């Protein structure tokens, strides 16, 4: 049988099924396979909050979207070319995001009477048979039956065999896109080497899926996406939480400070704890505390004792840590609070993304309690951004809030390994003896940056008391004097403001320095903004893009940049938070574009908004 190969520029695949169908594993294996080929990619995992959502129901659908391209890409795509639907609920939930004419790979076993009822289809209606999918290319496969057939020689039970059916689909897609299966086979050998039956069953089903595509005459075309033109270097696929963990380790190594993580598990931050716990060889100490308060206070103790103290959490945990964060501000010690944002308020949407903790980070503590804020823009950017946050914490003796979110944390993209020698050194200065004419240690005697000394407990002659009560200037003694309190509040604020002298000036990501419209973003809106602005720039529009890493203090030249544009648009996955701060500080009549659905802003909707604004300017 003759087959033809078609070269595609890019493909967007959505893997969707029940939360027990292994869609996240399937997607991550295809992602790793893609990264090894040097193809650019972006991913968007999407899964239920429940540990085991009701099987076959709409709320129980787990998805994993992957876009891969021979060109540079910055989002996981607005619409899918291929939808893998393991059951009826997966089809119903995701059909709206599939392009007309797109491919549907449907597991027919997931469309029986029970699954159709659970997915709320009317009695007697099966979308695979009623003509409603005529605008799509539907590939029907009884994945469950063929998985069991491939494993008929194995002694395991039917339930255990069915767990491998996601590998059948993965094998078929490897065939469809001309892929080698070796990396996934190695993965199973590493993961299940001590459980040979599980290892062999997964490998057998993976190969069965590949062979099904190769030997069935129904499929006459395979597809290939070429390597992307990327800067030379060694790359790997990396998720945001992984990059964050590696950034912390790098900062620990470059500063010479032992890394201590005090954390309480919370979605979507828990993977940072899991990842760091694997790296004891770098002197990393991890502590899973009994609650959020114990987590941060143990990290405060570590920082006070001369370590790099870190705590990780999400919005609800930030609320619980607020009093201890105030303690760290009063003590003026280096501490990193990593907030991986999710939908709120309260427990909210634990597995859905949101950028809604910026105002909490600015103002969510009692009293005048200023803290620097740094944010990451993409999964790989977490490495450099958290490294910068650690630098600020150490060199300015202050707790720092680092913001990521669920979209960044769980998404993946290619990451070029940095070289250790290219990383900016993080200088640490411990006070070891009396100086500056002191006859007694003065813990709040400051340098030109208003930074107080870091004295490790037990250093001879540097005994001092520290805590949460207001400090007398210079001596650190407890003071209730009105004038002293006002002075200390002003000093703590000025110290944070002075950090602006020690961070880079803001640069435009793209576009002219003056023009009709500036799109100002922060965090995970980066990819959508960059893609949308790039499309309009290609059409000749004077649109520019600036993306903030330093959210408090802002870069010194940000106000000047804002004044160079007729209009400013600030897209955010919240109800308008950065825009309030920008209007307050710069008196700019910025406009907002806000989406609060637990999903990222898409390039398409942003292009429409930009066209609307440009039309009103003209």
C-alpha positions as CSV (number, residue, x, y, z in Angstrom):
1,X,0.0,0.0,0.0
2,X,1.5,3.4,-1.0
3,X,1.5,6.2,1.6
4,X,2.3,9.8,1.2
5,X,3.9,12.2,3.7
6,X,2.7,15.7,4.2
7,X,4.8,18.4,5.8
8,X,3.0,20.7,8.1
9,X,4.1,24.0,9.6
10,X,2.3,23.4,12.9
11,X,-0.2,21.1,14.7
12,X,-2.3,21.6,17.7
13,X,-3.5,18.4,19.5
14,X,-5.9,18.1,22.4
15,X,-5.8,14.9,24.4
16,X,-9.1,14.6,26.3
17,X,-10.6,11.8,28.4
18,X,-11.8,10.8,31.8
19,X,-9.5,11.9,34.6
20,X,-8.4,8.3,35.0
21,X,-7.5,7.8,31.3
22,X,-4.0,9.1,31.6
23,X,-4.3,12.1,29.3
24,X,-1.6,14.1,31.2
25,X,0.9,11.3,30.9
26,X,0.0,10.8,27.2
27,X,0.4,14.6,26.5
28,X,3.6,14.9,28.5
29,X,5.2,11.9,26.6
30,X,4.3,13.4,23.2
31,X,5.7,16.7,24.4
32,X,9.0,15.2,25.4
33,X,9.2,13.3,22.1
34,X,8.6,16.6,20.3
35,X,11.2,18.5,22.3
36,X,13.8,15.9,21.5
37,X,13.3,16.6,17.8
38,X,14.1,20.3,18.2
39,X,10.5,21.4,17.3
40,X,9.2,24.4,19.2
41,X,6.2,23.7,21.4
42,X,3.8,25.1,24.0
43,X,1.4,23.1,26.2
44,X,-1.7,23.7,28.3
45,X,-2.7,20.9,30.8
46,X,-6.2,21.2,32.1
47,X,-7.6,18.8,34.7
48,X,-10.4,18.6,37.3
49,X,-9.9,19.8,40.9
50,X,-11.2,16.6,42.3
51,X,-8.7,13.8,43.0
52,X,-11.1,11.3,41.3
53,X,-13.9,13.2,39.6
54,X,-17.1,11.2,38.7
55,X,-16.1,8.9,35.8
56,X,-17.5,9.7,32.4
57,X,-19.1,13.1,33.5
58,X,-18.4,16.5,32.0
59,X,-16.7,17.8,35.2
60,X,-14.4,14.8,35.2
61,X,-12.8,15.5,31.8
62,X,-9.0,15.9,31.8
63,X,-7.3,17.6,28.9
64,X,-3.8,18.3,27.6
65,X,-3.3,20.7,24.7
66,X,0.0,20.7,22.8
67,X,1.0,22.9,19.9
68,X,4.2,22.2,18.0
69,X,5.6,24.1,15.1
70,X,8.6,24.6,12.8
71,X,8.3,28.3,13.6
72,X,8.7,30.1,17.0
73,X,5.4,30.0,18.9
74,X,4.3,31.5,22.2
75,X,0.9,30.0,23.0
76,X,-0.5,26.5,23.0
77,X,-2.9,27.6,20.3
78,X,-6.5,28.9,20.2
79,X,-8.1,26.0,18.2
80,X,-7.1,22.4,17.8
81,X,-6.3,20.5,14.6
82,X,-6.7,17.1,16.3
83,X,-9.0,16.1,19.2
84,X,-8.4,12.8,20.9
85,X,-11.7,12.0,22.6
86,X,-11.6,8.9,24.9
87,X,-15.3,9.2,25.7
88,X,-18.4,11.2,25.0
89,X,-17.9,13.7,27.7
90,X,-14.4,14.5,26.3
91,X,-15.9,15.2,22.9
92,X,-18.8,17.3,24.2
93,X,-16.5,19.4,26.4
94,X,-13.8,20.1,23.8
95,X,-15.6,20.1,20.4
96,X,-16.0,23.9,20.4
97,X,-12.2,24.3,20.4
98,X,-11.7,22.1,17.3
99,X,-11.2,23.7,13.9
100,X,-13.8,22.9,11.2
101,X,-12.4,20.1,9.2
102,X,-10.2,19.0,12.1
103,X,-9.6,15.4,13.0
104,X,-11.4,13.6,15.8
105,X,-9.8,10.4,17.1
106,X,-12.7,8.8,19.0
107,X,-12.5,5.7,21.3
108,X,-15.8,4.1,20.3
109,X,-16.0,2.2,23.6
110,X,-16.4,5.6,25.3
111,X,-19.5,6.3,23.4
112,X,-21.7,3.4,24.7
113,X,-25.2,4.1,26.2
114,X,-23.8,4.7,29.7
115,X,-21.1,7.1,28.6
116,X,-23.6,9.0,26.4
117,X,-26.0,9.4,29.3
118,X,-23.3,10.6,31.7
119,X,-22.2,13.2,29.1
120,X,-25.9,14.4,29.1
121,X,-26.6,13.4,25.5
122,X,-30.4,12.9,24.8
123,X,-31.5,9.2,24.7
124,X,-30.8,7.6,21.4
125,X,-28.3,10.3,20.3
126,X,-24.7,9.3,19.5
127,X,-22.6,12.1,17.9
128,X,-20.5,9.5,16.1
129,X,-23.5,8.3,14.2
130,X,-26.0,11.1,13.9
131,X,-24.2,13.2,11.3
132,X,-23.4,16.1,13.7
133,X,-19.7,15.6,13.0
134,X,-19.9,15.7,9.2
135,X,-17.7,18.9,9.2
136,X,-14.9,16.9,10.8
137,X,-12.7,14.0,9.8
138,X,-13.7,11.3,12.4
139,X,-11.3,8.4,13.0
140,X,-13.2,5.8,15.0
141,X,-11.1,3.3,16.9
142,X,-12.3,0.8,19.5
143,X,-9.2,1.5,21.6
144,X,-10.4,-0.5,24.6
145,X,-11.0,-3.7,22.6
146,X,-7.6,-3.4,20.8
147,X,-5.8,-2.7,24.0
148,X,-7.2,-5.8,25.6
149,X,-6.4,-7.8,22.4
150,X,-2.8,-6.6,22.6
151,X,-2.6,-7.8,26.2
152,X,-4.5,-11.1,25.9
153,X,-1.4,-13.1,26.9
154,X,-1.0,-11.1,30.1
155,X,-2.4,-12.4,33.4
156,X,-3.4,-9.0,34.8
157,X,-7.1,-8.2,35.2
158,X,-9.3,-6.3,32.7
159,X,-9.2,-3.1,34.8
160,X,-5.4,-3.1,34.8
161,X,-5.2,-3.8,31.1
162,X,-7.6,-0.9,30.4
163,X,-5.2,1.5,32.1
164,X,-2.8,1.1,29.2
165,X,-5.3,2.3,26.5
166,X,-3.9,5.8,26.5
167,X,-0.7,4.3,25.2
168,X,-2.5,2.8,22.2
169,X,-3.6,6.3,21.2
170,X,-0.1,7.6,21.8
171,X,1.4,4.9,19.6
172,X,-1.0,5.7,16.8
173,X,-0.1,9.4,17.0
174,X,3.6,8.6,16.9
175,X,2.9,6.7,13.7
176,X,0.7,9.6,12.3
177,X,3.4,12.2,12.9
178,X,6.4,10.1,11.9
179,X,7.8,9.7,15.4
180,X,10.2,7.3,17.0
181,X,8.9,5.6,20.2
182,X,12.3,5.0,21.8
183,X,12.0,7.9,24.4
184,X,8.7,6.6,25.7
185,X,9.9,3.0,25.9
186,X,12.9,4.3,27.9
187,X,10.5,6.2,30.2
188,X,8.6,3.0,31.0
189,X,11.8,1.0,31.6
190,X,13.0,3.6,34.0
191,X,9.7,4.1,35.7
192,X,8.5,0.5,35.9
193,X,11.7,-1.4,35.8
194,X,10.8,-3.1,39.1
195,X,7.3,-3.9,37.9
196,X,8.0,-5.8,34.7
197,X,4.4,-6.7,33.9
198,X,3.3,-3.0,34.0
199,X,6.3,-2.0,31.9
200,X,5.8,-4.7,29.3
201,X,2.0,-4.1,29.0
202,X,2.5,-0.3,28.3
203,X,5.2,-1.0,25.8
204,X,3.1,-3.7,24.1
205,X,0.1,-1.4,23.8
206,X,2.2,1.5,22.6
207,X,3.6,-0.7,19.8
208,X,0.1,-2.0,19.0
209,X,-1.2,1.5,18.4
210,X,1.8,2.3,16.1
211,X,1.3,-0.9,14.2
212,X,-2.5,-0.2,13.9
213,X,-1.7,3.0,12.0
214,X,1.0,1.3,10.0
215,X,-1.0,-1.7,8.8
216,X,-4.5,-0.4,8.4
217,X,-5.3,0.7,4.9
218,X,-7.7,3.4,6.1
219,X,-4.8,5.7,6.8
220,X,-2.9,6.8,3.7
221,X,-1.1,9.9,4.9
222,X,1.4,10.6,7.6
223,X,2.5,14.1,8.7
224,X,5.8,15.7,9.7
225,X,6.7,19.0,11.3
226,X,10.2,20.2,10.7
227,X,12.7,21.4,13.3
228,X,12.2,25.0,14.5
229,X,14.9,27.6,13.8
230,X,16.0,28.3,17.3
231,X,19.2,29.7,18.8
232,X,21.9,27.1,19.1
233,X,22.3,25.4,22.4
234,X,21.3,22.4,24.5
235,X,17.5,22.3,25.0
236,X,15.0,20.3,27.0
237,X,11.3,20.5,27.6
238,X,10.6,22.1,31.0
239,X,7.5,23.0,33.0
240,X,7.2,26.2,35.0
241,X,7.4,24.6,38.5
242,X,10.5,22.6,37.4
243,X,12.2,25.7,36.1
244,X,11.4,27.5,39.3
245,X,12.9,24.7,41.4
246,X,16.1,24.8,39.2
247,X,16.3,28.6,39.5
248,X,16.2,28.3,43.3
249,X,19.0,25.7,43.2
250,X,21.1,27.8,40.9
251,X,20.6,30.9,43.2
252,X,21.6,28.8,46.2
253,X,24.8,27.6,44.4
254,X,25.8,31.0,43.1
255,X,25.2,32.7,46.5
256,X,26.7,29.9,48.6
257,X,23.7,29.8,50.8
258,X,22.0,26.5,51.7
259,X,18.5,26.3,50.3
260,X,15.7,25.6,52.7
261,X,12.1,25.1,51.6
262,X,9.3,25.2,54.2
263,X,6.1,24.3,52.4
264,X,2.6,23.0,52.8
265,X,1.1,21.1,49.8
266,X,-1.4,23.2,47.8
267,X,-2.4,23.1,44.1
268,X,-0.7,24.2,41.8
269,X,2.5,24.8,43.9
270,X,3.1,21.3,45.3
271,X,5.3,20.1,42.4
272,X,8.0,22.6,43.6
273,X,8.2,20.8,46.9
274,X,8.3,17.4,45.0
275,X,11.1,18.6,42.7
276,X,13.3,20.2,45.3
277,X,13.0,17.1,47.5
278,X,14.9,15.2,44.8
279,X,18.0,17.4,45.0
280,X,19.5,16.7,48.4
281,X,22.9,16.4,46.5
282,X,22.8,20.2,46.2
283,X,22.3,20.6,49.9
284,X,18.6,21.4,49.5
285,X,16.5,20.9,52.7
286,X,12.8,20.5,52.3
287,X,10.2,20.4,55.0
288,X,6.5,19.5,54.5
289,X,4.9,21.5,57.4
290,X,1.6,20.8,59.1
291,X,0.1,24.0,57.8
292,X,0.9,27.2,55.9
293,X,1.9,29.2,59.0
294,X,4.4,26.6,60.1
295,X,5.8,26.5,56.6
296,X,6.6,30.2,56.4
297,X,7.8,30.6,59.9
298,X,10.2,27.7,59.5
299,X,11.5,29.4,56.4
300,X,11.8,32.7,58.4
301,X,13.9,30.8,61.0
302,X,16.1,29.4,58.2
303,X,16.7,32.9,56.8
304,X,17.4,34.3,60.2
305,X,20.0,31.5,60.7
306,X,21.8,32.3,57.4
307,X,20.1,30.1,54.8
308,X,18.1,31.0,51.7
309,X,14.6,30.6,53.2
310,X,11.8,29.9,50.7
311,X,8.1,29.0,51.1
312,X,5.7,28.1,48.3
313,X,2.0,28.4,48.1
314,X,-1.1,29.7,46.2
315,X,-3.6,32.4,47.0
316,X,-5.4,30.8,49.9
317,X,-2.1,29.9,51.5
318,X,-0.8,33.5,51.0
319,X,-3.8,34.6,53.1
320,X,-2.7,32.3,56.0
321,X,0.9,33.4,55.7
322,X,0.1,37.1,55.8
323,X,1.0,37.7,59.5
324,X,4.3,35.9,59.2
325,X,5.1,37.9,56.0
326,X,4.6,41.0,58.1
327,X,7.1,39.5,60.7
328,X,9.6,39.0,57.9
329,X,9.2,42.6,56.7
330,X,9.7,43.9,60.3
331,X,12.7,41.7,60.8
332,X,14.1,42.7,57.3
333,X,15.5,39.3,56.4
334,X,15.9,37.7,53.0
335,X,12.9,35.4,52.3
336,X,11.2,34.2,49.2
337,X,7.4,33.7,49.1
338,X,6.4,31.9,45.8
339,X,2.7,32.3,45.0
340,X,1.5,30.0,42.1
341,X,-1.8,31.7,41.5
342,X,-5.1,30.0,40.9
343,X,-8.8,31.0,40.6
344,X,-10.4,32.4,43.8
345,X,-11.6,33.6,46.2
346,X,-11.5,31.0,48.9
347,X,-10.8,27.5,47.6
348,X,-12.1,28.8,44.2
349,X,-10.8,26.9,41.2
350,X,-7.8,25.0,42.4
351,X,-6.7,23.6,39.0
352,X,-7.6,26.6,36.9
353,X,-5.4,29.6,36.2
354,X,-5.8,33.2,37.3
355,X,-3.7,36.3,37.8
356,X,-5.8,37.5,40.7
357,X,-3.3,37.8,43.6
358,X,-1.4,40.9,42.5
359,X,-3.4,43.3,44.8
360,X,-3.1,40.7,47.6
361,X,0.7,40.8,47.1
362,X,0.7,44.6,47.1
363,X,-1.7,45.2,50.0
364,X,-2.8,41.9,51.6
365,X,-1.1,42.4,55.0
366,X,-1.9,44.5,58.1
367,X,-0.2,47.8,58.5
368,X,2.2,49.5,56.1
369,X,4.0,46.3,54.9
370,X,5.8,46.9,51.5
371,X,7.4,43.9,49.7
372,X,9.1,43.7,46.3
373,X,7.2,41.6,43.7
374,X,8.7,39.8,40.8
375,X,6.7,37.7,38.2
376,X,7.5,35.1,35.6
377,X,6.1,35.3,32.0
378,X,6.5,31.7,30.7
379,X,7.4,28.3,32.0
380,X,11.1,28.6,31.1
381,X,11.2,32.2,32.3
382,X,10.5,30.9,35.9
383,X,14.3,30.1,36.1
384,X,15.6,33.6,35.4
385,X,12.7,35.4,37.2
386,X,13.0,33.4,40.5
387,X,16.8,33.8,40.3
388,X,16.3,37.6,40.1
389,X,13.8,37.5,43.0
390,X,16.4,35.7,45.2
391,X,19.1,38.3,44.2
392,X,16.8,41.1,45.3
393,X,15.9,39.4,48.6
394,X,19.5,38.8,49.6
395,X,21.1,42.0,48.4
396,X,18.3,44.2,49.8
397,X,17.6,42.2,53.0
398,X,13.9,41.9,52.3
399,X,11.2,39.3,51.8
400,X,10.2,39.1,48.1
401,X,7.0,37.8,46.6
402,X,7.4,35.7,43.4
403,X,4.3,35.3,41.2
404,X,3.6,32.5,38.8
405,X,0.3,30.9,38.0
406,X,-1.3,27.5,37.1
407,X,-0.9,28.1,33.4
408,X,2.8,28.8,33.7
409,X,3.4,26.2,36.4
410,X,1.9,23.2,34.5
411,X,2.7,24.4,30.9
412,X,5.8,23.3,29.1
413,X,8.1,24.8,26.5
414,X,11.7,24.3,25.2
415,X,14.3,25.7,27.5
416,X,17.9,26.3,26.6
417,X,20.3,25.3,29.4
418,X,22.1,28.4,30.8
419,X,25.8,28.1,31.6
420,X,26.7,28.6,35.2
421,X,29.3,31.3,34.3
422,X,26.6,33.3,32.5
423,X,24.5,33.7,35.7
424,X,24.9,37.0,37.5
425,X,26.7,36.4,40.8
426,X,24.7,36.9,44.0
427,X,27.0,38.4,46.6
428,X,26.3,37.7,50.2
429,X,27.6,39.9,53.0
430,X,27.3,38.5,56.5
431,X,28.3,40.9,59.3
432,X,31.1,39.2,61.3
433,X,32.3,41.9,63.7
434,X,31.6,45.3,65.0
435,X,32.4,48.3,62.8
436,X,31.2,51.8,61.9
437,X,32.3,53.0,65.3
438,X,29.9,50.6,67.1
439,X,30.7,49.7,70.6
440,X,27.6,47.5,70.5
441,X,26.0,45.8,67.6
442,X,23.3,48.0,66.0
443,X,21.0,45.6,64.0
444,X,19.2,48.4,62.1
445,X,22.2,50.5,61.2
446,X,21.8,50.9,57.4
447,X,24.0,51.3,54.3
448,X,23.4,53.6,51.3
449,X,20.7,51.2,50.0
450,X,19.0,51.4,53.5
451,X,19.9,47.7,53.9
452,X,20.5,46.5,57.5
453,X,23.3,44.0,58.2
454,X,22.7,40.2,58.2
455,X,24.2,38.8,61.4
456,X,24.0,35.0,61.9
457,X,23.0,34.1,65.5
458,X,25.9,32.9,67.5
459,X,28.5,35.3,65.9
460,X,30.5,36.6,68.9
461,X,29.8,40.2,69.8
462,X,26.7,40.4,67.5
463,X,24.1,39.2,70.0
464,X,20.8,41.0,69.2
465,X,17.0,40.6,69.7
466,X,14.6,40.6,66.8
467,X,10.9,40.1,66.4
468,X,7.5,41.5,65.3
469,X,7.2,44.6,67.6
470,X,8.2,47.9,66.1
471,X,11.9,48.5,66.2
472,X,13.7,51.6,67.3
473,X,15.8,53.0,64.5
474,X,19.4,51.7,64.5
475,X,19.3,49.9,67.9
476,X,16.5,47.5,67.1
477,X,15.1,47.9,70.6
478,X,11.3,47.7,71.0
479,X,9.8,51.2,70.6
480,X,6.3,52.6,70.8
481,X,7.3,56.2,70.1
482,X,5.0,57.8,67.5
483,X,7.8,59.6,65.7
484,X,10.0,56.5,65.5
485,X,7.1,54.4,64.1
486,X,6.5,57.0,61.4
487,X,10.2,57.1,60.6
488,X,10.5,53.3,60.4
489,X,7.5,53.0,58.2
490,X,9.0,55.6,55.8
491,X,12.4,53.9,55.8
492,X,10.9,50.4,55.0
493,X,9.0,51.9,52.1
494,X,12.0,53.9,50.8
495,X,14.2,50.8,51.0
496,X,11.8,48.9,48.7
497,X,11.5,52.0,46.4
498,X,15.3,52.2,46.1
499,X,15.4,48.7,44.6
500,X,14.4,50.5,41.4
501,X,18.0,51.8,41.2
502,X,19.3,48.2,41.1
503,X,17.0,46.6,38.5
504,X,17.1,47.0,34.7
505,X,15.1,49.7,33.0
506,X,12.0,48.5,31.2
507,X,12.4,47.6,27.5
508,X,9.8,47.1,24.8
509,X,9.4,43.5,23.8
510,X,8.5,44.6,20.3
511,X,7.2,47.6,18.3
512,X,8.1,51.3,17.9
513,X,9.2,53.4,20.9
514,X,6.3,55.8,20.2
515,X,3.0,55.0,18.6
516,X,-0.7,54.5,18.7
517,X,-1.0,51.7,21.1
518,X,1.0,50.0,23.9
519,X,0.0,46.7,25.2
520,X,1.3,46.4,28.8
521,X,1.3,42.9,30.3
522,X,2.6,40.9,33.2
523,X,2.8,37.2,33.9
524,X,1.3,34.5,31.7
525,X,-0.4,36.8,29.3
526,X,3.0,37.1,27.6
527,X,2.4,34.6,24.8
528,X,-1.0,35.8,23.8
529,X,0.1,39.5,23.8
530,X,3.3,38.7,21.8
531,X,1.4,36.7,19.2
532,X,-1.4,39.2,18.8
533,X,0.8,42.3,18.6
534,X,3.1,40.5,16.2
535,X,0.2,39.8,13.8
536,X,-0.8,43.5,13.8
537,X,2.7,44.7,13.4
538,X,3.1,42.5,10.3
539,X,0.1,44.3,8.9
540,X,1.8,47.7,9.4
541,X,0.1,48.9,12.6
542,X,2.0,51.0,15.2
543,X,1.5,48.7,18.1
544,X,4.1,47.9,20.8
545,X,4.4,45.4,23.6
546,X,6.0,45.8,27.0
547,X,6.0,43.0,29.6
548,X,6.8,43.6,33.3
549,X,9.0,41.3,35.4
550,X,9.4,43.8,38.2
551,X,6.0,44.7,39.6
552,X,7.1,46.4,42.8
553,X,9.0,48.6,42.5
554,X,8.4,49.3,38.8
555,X,11.4,50.0,36.5
556,X,12.3,53.7,36.8
557,X,11.5,54.5,33.1
558,X,8.1,52.9,33.0
559,X,6.3,56.2,33.3
560,X,8.2,57.7,30.4
561,X,7.4,54.7,28.2
562,X,3.6,55.0,29.0
563,X,3.6,58.7,28.0
564,X,4.9,57.8,24.5
565,X,1.6,56.1,23.4
566,X,-1.9,57.5,22.6
567,X,-3.5,54.5,24.3
568,X,-2.5,51.7,26.7
569,X,-4.2,48.3,27.0
570,X,-3.6,46.0,29.9
571,X,-4.8,42.5,29.4
572,X,-5.1,40.4,32.6
573,X,-6.6,37.1,33.8
574,X,-8.4,38.9,36.6
575,X,-11.0,41.7,37.1
576,X,-8.4,44.5,36.6
577,X,-5.6,44.6,39.1
578,X,-2.4,45.9,37.5
579,X,-4.5,48.6,35.8
580,X,-5.5,50.0,39.1
581,X,-1.9,50.3,40.2
582,X,-0.8,51.8,36.9
583,X,-3.6,54.4,37.0
584,X,-2.7,55.2,40.6
585,X,1.0,55.7,40.1
586,X,1.2,57.2,36.6
587,X,-2.2,58.9,36.0
588,X,-2.6,57.0,32.7
589,X,-6.0,56.4,31.3
590,X,-5.2,52.7,30.6
591,X,-7.9,50.4,29.3
592,X,-8.3,46.8,30.5
593,X,-9.1,43.5,28.8
594,X,-10.1,41.1,31.5
595,X,-10.9,37.4,31.3
596,X,-11.9,35.5,34.5
597,X,-12.8,32.0,33.2
598,X,-9.9,30.0,34.6
599,X,-8.4,29.7,31.1
600,X,-5.8,31.9,29.3
601,X,-6.6,34.8,27.1
602,X,-6.3,33.7,23.4
603,X,-4.5,35.4,20.6
604,X,-7.7,35.6,18.5
605,X,-9.7,37.5,21.1
606,X,-6.8,39.9,21.8
607,X,-6.4,40.6,18.1
608,X,-10.1,41.6,18.0
609,X,-9.7,43.9,20.9
610,X,-6.6,45.6,19.5
611,X,-8.3,46.1,16.1
612,X,-11.3,47.7,17.9
613,X,-9.0,50.1,19.8
614,X,-6.9,51.0,16.7
615,X,-10.1,51.7,14.9
616,X,-11.3,54.1,17.6
617,X,-7.9,55.9,17.5
618,X,-8.1,56.4,13.7
